[in-house]
Amino acid sequence: MSATPDNCPTAAFRAVAPSSKYLKARSKEMTLCCSQCKMRMEKPRKCSKCKSVWYCSEKCQKKDWPTHKPTCHEVERSPEKFIRMFTVNPLLMGYLEVAIALDCGLLDNPRVGIDEPFIARVDMAIEPSNMRDFIGLYSNVKGAVGKKVQGMLQVNFISPWNPSMKGVETPAPARFHQWRKARARIDAEGFAKSPVGIIDFVDANCAEFGNTISVDVHIPTTVLDMARKREPFERIFAITFAKSQQPMSAMACLEYINVHIRSDTQNQLRLRTEMTEQEKEVVRAAGRNEDTLTACILNQKMNRELMYADIV
């Protein structure tokens, strides 16, 4: 499998990246699931404080408040726009679906996604698009970065679940209800033989509190075929042009996604933005080796992705 180079030339990126016009048009088609009843929503309403849970009605919002209240906290930005642009991107979602198929056991158990659900928690974060800014934050040196730091979306980790996995907490009954609704909808669309599951997107600012944005996912045959073939990624190093092969795995798929987003210097994918102070603090905390979930996840990502080899 031919992959994006580690420092991808603009021409190579544009050869495979969808246009901004296409992504903007598709973003209007995406629907979220209500955090309370798990129904798909045409006009979602979000919690004004944490900006990371969504409801189909005021009734559902009030009903969920006793559960949501302990985890609700102030954030500077909602992750919804970036998750929306990510999920409508066929290249990024295609590789995320391959990673989920591998991690959630879709190839090992044909019942998963057909007769029983699978759920994938996907931890995402905004981190500096410029490695000098990343190093400046990570090293915790005062004045190493300017007040304004351009950031980009990155996929840091996948936590899989299916009913056969031992030692993993079983989801609440509402999640099974959500999956059955999604399964019925996909069946009605003519894809009864395709696995269906749930993706819980978790922003780094909300990771410690368990707030997620949930979307239904339908894994097409083409994605399952890619996962079965496990064709290795081909790396092309920008300075030496030397080539090497990286075996396909869930984490290799995430690295491909992250390199592709990093290569988007013109923000064609609409996944870049100025970083908030909360987002900068996640990187600083990782540099201090703090024992927080977000810091640990970022350090794990740095240890497995080539881009950070000179830092860790």
N, C-alpha and C positions, 0 to 999 in steps of 0.2 A: 504494500500500500504506500503510495507516495504521500508524503506529509509536508506540511509547511516547514520551511527551514527555521532554525532557532532564532535567526534574525531575518525575518521574512522580507524580501524585496517587495516594494509596493505593487509591482506588476503581478507577482505570484499571488499576493493576497487578493487582488481584485479579480484574478482569474477564477477564483472559487467563491468569493463572498457575494451574497445577494445585495442588490442595490438598496439604498435608503428608501427610495420610493416604494419598492416592493414591501419592505419591512413595515413601513408606516401604514400601508394599505392593509396588511395582514393583522397588524396589532389591534385593529378595531374588531377583529373576529374573535379574539381570545375572550373566554369567560372564566371567572373565578368561582370557587365554591364557598358557600356561606359557612362561616366558622362554627355556627350553632347547628343548623339543620343539614348542612353538607349538600344542599341543593345548588345547582349551577345558577348563576345570577346574570341577568342582563344589565342591571344598573346597581352595582354594589355600593354600599356605604361603609366607610372605614372608621375605625376608632380614631377620634381626633387627637388623642394623646399619644398613643404608641404607633399609630399609622401602619400597623402590621397585621391587624385582623379585620375581616370583612364580613358584612352581614347583608342579607337580602331584605331586611325590614327592621324597623324600630323594635318590633315585638321580639325578634330573634336577638337583637342586641341587648335588650333588657333581660331576657331570659339567660343569656350567657354571662352577664356581668358578675355574678357571684364566683363563677369559675375563672373568668378572665382577670378580675380585679387584682389578685395577688401577683400576676405576671405583667400587668400593664405599667409601663414606665415611659417617660418622655424621651422621644428620639428627634433628631434634627431633620430626618428625611425618611419618607416611605420608600421601601425597595420595589414597590409595585411596578413603576415605569420600567426599571431595568429587567425585572423578571418577565414582564410582558414582551419586551423587545428580544429577550433571549429565547423565549418559548416559540416565537413566530419565526425564528431563524432556522431554516431547515438543516443547514450544515451543523450548527452548534447542537441543536436538539437531536440530530441523527447520531452524533457521537456520544451525547449524554445517554441516549436510549441504548446504544451498544453497551456502554458501561453499566447501565442498570440491568440489562439482560444478563450480563456476566455476573454481577454481584448478587442479584436477587434470585439466581438459580433457575432462570427460565429455560436454560438448555439442559439442566439436570432433571427437572421434573415437569413433564408436559402438562400437568394439571395447574401449575402456577399461572395465574392470569386468566385461565379458562374457567376452572371450577372453584378456584380459591384465589384470594387477593394477594397482591404484593404491594409493598409501600417502600419508597425510597426517600429518605431525608437527604436533601442536597444543601450543604452549607456553602453560602456564597458571601463574598465581601468585596468592598471597594478598596483597592490598594494603589499606590503610586504607579503611574504608567512609565515614569522615568526611574531607572534603577538607582541613579544617584540620590533621588529623593527618597526612595525606599531605604537605602543604606543610611541616609541621614536620620530618618525616623527610627529605624531599627537600632541604630547605635546610641540613640538617646543623647546625642550631642546638641546642646543648646545652640540655636542659631544655624544649625546645619541645613535647614530647609526654610524657604520663604513662607510667608503667611498663606499664600495661595498655592496649592499643590494639585496638579491634575491627577485624577484617579481613573481607574477602569474597573469594570466588573471582573471578578475571578471566581472560578469554581474550586473550592478547597477540599471538599470531602463528600463521600456518599456513605450513608448508613442504611444498609438494606434490611428488609424484613419480609419473610413469608411464613406461613403457618408451621413449616417443618423445622424452622431454625430454633435451636435450643438456647436457653440463657438470654433470650431477648424478650423484653416486655410485650405482652399481647396488647394490641391497640384496643381502644374503647369500642363498644358496639356500634357507635355512630359511624366509625370508619368502615365497618363491614357494610352498613347500610349505604354509605356513599359509594362503595365499590359496586354493590349490586345494581345501583342506579346507573352507574357508568357502564357496567357490563351489558345491561339491557339496552341502553342507548346505542352502544357500538354494535350489538347484535342486530338492532333494527336498521342500522346503516349498511348491513351486509357483510360485517367482518366477524362473524361468530367464531372463526377459528384463530383469530388474532388475540394474543394476550393483552389484558387490560389491567392497569394498576393505578396507583396514586403517587404523585410526586409532592412532597412537602418541601417547598423552598424556604430556607431559613437564612435571614440576613444576619451578619455578624453582630449588629447592634441588638438583635433580639435573641441570639442563640442561647444566652444564659437563662432566658425566661420561657423558652419553649413556644414562642409565637411563630406561626408559619403561614405561608400562602400556599394553599393546596390546589392542584390542578389534576384532572384526569389525564392519563396517558395511554395511548393505544400503540402498541409495538408492532409495526408492520413487518411483513415477511422479509423485505429487503434488509432490515436492521438485524433480524435473527440470522439471516444468511451471513452477514458481515461478522457477527459474533461467532458463528460456527467456524468460519474459515480462518479467523484469527490471523489474517495477513499482517506481518510486522509493519511498523511505521518506518519510513526511511528518513533519517535525519540528514540535512545538508548544512554544514557549518559555514556561516557567512564569510568568515575570514579566510579559511583554508580551502573551502569547498569540498572538504573530505566528507565521505558518506559513511553512515553506520546504520545498523538496523536495531530497532527497539521492539521487542515482542509485544504483541497486543495484549492489553489487560485493561481493567476498569480504570486504574490510575493513569495508564498511558493515554487513554482517551481524554481524561481530564487535562492532562498536560498539553495535548494537542489543542483542545479548546482554549486553554489559557494563552498559549503561544499565538494562536490565531487572533484572539482579541487584542493581545499586545501589539500585533502587527498592524492594527487598524489605526494608523497615525492621523487619519483625516476624520475619524469618528463616523465612518460610514455605517457602522452597526448600531450607532446611538447607545453605546455602552460606556462612554466616558463622561466624566463630570468633575467638578471641583470637589475635593474631599472635605468632609465635615471634620470637626475636632474629634468627634466620637470615632470616626473611621481612622483617623491618624493614631488615636490612642490604642487601637487594636494592634497596630504594627509596633508601637513603642512597647506595649505590654509583652509582645512576643520576644522583643529584643532583651527585655528584662527577665525572660524565662518565668513569667508569672504563671501560676497554676490555675489559670482560667480556661474555660473551654475554648474560647476563640483564639487565645494565644497558643494553646497546645495544637489546635488544628492548623494554624498558620505555620508553626514550626515543623509539623509533620509534612506539610506541603513542601516547605523549603528543603527538607531533607531528601525528598524523592524527585524533585524537578531540577533539571540541569541548569536552568536559568540562575539558580541561587547557589551554585557549586562553590563560588569564590567567597560566599558570605558565611556559610555554616561550616 
